[in-house]
Amino acid sequence: MIRIRQLTKRYGPHTVVKGISFDVQEQEIFGMLGPNGAGKTTTMEMIEGLRKPDEGSIDLFGVDGVRQPQSVKAMIGVQLQSTALFDHLTVKESIELYASFYPQARKTSELLQAFHLQEKENDRVKHLSGGQRQRLAIALAVVHDPKVIFLDEPTTGLDPKARRDLWDVVFQLRDEGRTIILSTHYMEEAEILCDRVAIMNKGEMIDVRKPAEWIRNLSSQNRITFLLSDKTYLPELQRISGVTDVKLDQDDTVTLHTNELSETLSDLILWAKEKHLPLNGLGTRTATLEDVFLAHTGERLSEV
Ligand SMILES: Nc1ncnc2c1ncn2[C@@H]1O[C@H](COP(=O)(O)OP(=O)(O)OP(=O)(O)O)[C@@H](O)[C@H]1O
């Protein structure tokens, strides 16, 4: 287990990580979300032993991350930004170069296979697609068979297919028994990939929860919409079970906010039947992690 307690980092008068505490379980895919400048990278780099905390403790599977950063480095793999790869080396040469940095390394053939790069082994890095470069960057991070892997926005800029392929790589790393800490700007990615998600804002840790728990706690964000031209029905709609708010737009669209989506929906249908109202344009929208993020940070992640 990774145990972080009261971790603090200051730059001059600015405290950019403000005494945060959390645990990461073994074999967990742990996501860190937050707007730009929230302190995600600083936190990850303190755990990686690259930046020294001003206060607090880091215990990485029994190793003191603050006092023994060198021991931490042997246990962890950090994905390079794909721009940091050597463009003129081939894929195979890149892996062999990185393997030469460690006393013990995984076989090149095994890594080529695990990261679906066999067919590209003799291609120069500069000729790889975005997804292949990212897979190579992660392959290089696991050359020495680390227990913990850090991925900083691993799928930024990838097309949907390459993104899904990379998710498979991350699941595979976890299934091999590794613990993964990643930052992402994509809500969908956090929902699908992460066992638990930490949301950071302005150097503070808002909380750590499973994606579904974050969403459940924000369940009044569930919405039902339909067309209704007669305003006189609005007070009745307010009384339908689960409804927390009713809004009517200028284009006659009614939006019901509810914390009990299915119950509200079935009661609404019964009510409309009684009144002989057609419920044209009926639609529902459940809360997403994007709504959670907006509610907690006041920003849309897709825009940051
Ligand atoms: N070396 C440094 N010197 C001074 N301030 C720094 C330094 N590194 C980071 N900061 C500041 O610390 C704050 C947190 O930065 P950090 O990079 O950790 O945020 P982040 O959540 O990773 O953001 P992003 O999503 O943009 O990567 C920012 O306000 C940043 O300007």
The ligand as a Gaussian input file, in Angstrom:
#p B3LYP/6-31G(d) Opt

LIG

0 1
 N        9.090000      24.683000      -9.711000
 C        8.054000      25.458000      -9.382000
 N        8.226000      26.699000      -8.885000
 C        7.172000      27.466000      -8.527000
 N        5.888000      27.100000      -8.658000
 C        5.642000      25.895000      -9.164000
 C        6.703000      25.003000      -9.560000
 N        6.137000      23.860000     -10.023000
 C        4.790000      24.030000      -9.944000
 N        4.502000      25.236000      -9.423000
 C        3.144000      25.758000      -9.168000
 O        2.467000      24.815000      -8.367000
 C        1.090000      24.746000      -8.712000
 C        0.697000      23.305000      -8.955000
 O        1.288000      22.853000     -10.170000
 P        1.143000      21.362000     -10.736000
 O        1.961000      21.281000     -11.983000
 O        1.428000      20.393000      -9.664000
 O       -0.396000      21.317000     -11.081000
 P       -1.189000      20.238000     -11.925000
 O       -2.411000      19.951000     -11.135000
 O       -0.321000      19.095000     -12.261000
 O       -1.582000      21.037000     -13.234000
 P       -1.601000      20.555000     -14.781000
 O       -2.925000      19.878000     -14.989000
 O       -1.509000      21.871000     -15.496000
 O       -0.423000      19.675000     -15.016000
 C        0.897000      25.658000      -9.905000
 O        0.361000      26.877000      -9.447000
 C        2.305000      25.869000     -10.422000
 O        2.438000      27.138000     -11.014000

